[in-house]
Amino acid sequence: MIKEALYYQRGNSGEEAEKELIVLEKRELSEKEIEEFVKKWGGSYSSLFCYRLSESFFYPEGGGQPCDRGSIAGAELLFVEEKEGELWQYTEADFPEGEKVLCKFDADFRRWQSENHSAEHIFSGLVTQHFPYKNSGFHMECFGENPHMTVDFDGEFSEKELEELEQGVNAVIRENLPIREIYLEGEEDTSLERKDGSISFRQKKALEGDIRIIEIPEVDSCACCGTHLSFTGEIGVFTILSYEKHRKGCRLTMLAGELAFLALEKKLKLLSGFAQSLSRPWTEIPEAFRSLQEKIFEKEEEKRGILEAGISLLEEKILKELEEQRKEIEDGEGTATLFLGSPLKDSCFSYYGKNQYLFLYLSELGMKDLQKICDRLRLSLPLSLICLGKKEEGFSVVAGSREEDMRAFGKLLGEKLSFRGGGQKEMIQGSTGVGFREMNAFIERIL
């Protein structure tokens, strides 16, 4: 933390977003240092330089807040870090020491970060007031296609509690309370005295030296090195995007300020479009969605009924053919080889088998339905059953038997047809990329 830093002056636009500074010190990174930089931050660089400038203009990474985005003399600012009270700026450009360079920070990005960081303090302050939970993690990403911030707590919230917290944050925003900086020099305690009374504040770890506190009256006081707004009303709006259990607590994904407004506007347009497609007002979407779910469930039930009936008919047909062939063999009118169906073809249904194997092709069914059919028929048919479904390239494969160890058959499939999958002795599943010609040739060889 640098108390006199320009980035704490909260200039987010206009002339304050750019300033001419002097290069006080330059250092070129070694190949090993560049490799470490790339490993941590990404990118590709033939050379990399870091500079110490005449003033603390760019915000460095820290406290869950990424560093500023911007440029130095037109060169992209890659990273900013603070080391022992000094700021170091990284770029690919080579500037001599003593040169004056025009520095610019991305004013929108700085403002987005300030809006979200201030909103996070309000949220965490309200949690501290009403719950025995601690903020255990904070991270912001205020750029890209999916801007957001995540906050971790060592406890869990109900849906109603989250709704009340979200409403509480927006109420504090509407109050337009001041967001104040307080500096405590050389203190380490969490309960300290100053002229207008005592102050206690949140902190994630033990602090030494000067401490900067961000205070929102009656809402929150927290040790922080990040950038903030001057009043809560400048945030505008706050929303919780998602909630999930995380380790022994939870992780909340949220957004505030202009980015939240844009996200909510996009969500409203999507909801309005969905409502229009259903010919219902968007306020009736939950009811329309429930009705749609019921119809889908009814269709699924109907599909399951048709599938059950189809399995029974297929089972009956195959057993009948096997019985007829056995009688022909016993009467001396047939060959010793049991033969079912004909070579597989790309139609909705075909089957082909000899002796102990039956290959069944069902083009319209997915893996779950294939598993269901295979598990049912393998118990009633005196054959090892291989069910095939259609993929963009090749087949989905489910193979089962009541007697044969199908893992050995899976190994054969892997050797001959590049089958990839796994399973148990009774049934295996996976896929292969071969076509009908290769599949039928394989069947002829093994049967």
Disulfide bonds with the S-S distance in Angstrom:
none
